[in-house]
C-alpha cells in the first residue's frame, strides 16, 4: 500500500496527490471503518482504518484509507 498526500476538510478527503499533482475528489460514494489486528494478543498493535471510495475529477476510482495510529493516508485499490 502506497502512502498518499490527501487534502481534507473536517477529515473528509477533498483532493489527493498521486505523484503527478493534486486531483480533486468529484464524489465519495462509500465510507467505512475497519479494525485490523484486533485478534492479536498483547503487545501486538491493532489499528483502526477510516476507508473511502473516491471518484476523482479525472475519472479514476480509488479506495484509500487513513491509518488511525499515525493518521497517514494510503492507496489500497485502483478500480478499472
Secondary structure, 3 states (H helix, E strand, C coil): CEEEEEEEECCEEEEEECCCCEEEEEEEEEEEEEEECCCCCCCCCCEEEEEEEEEECCCCEEEEEEECCCCCEEEEEEEC
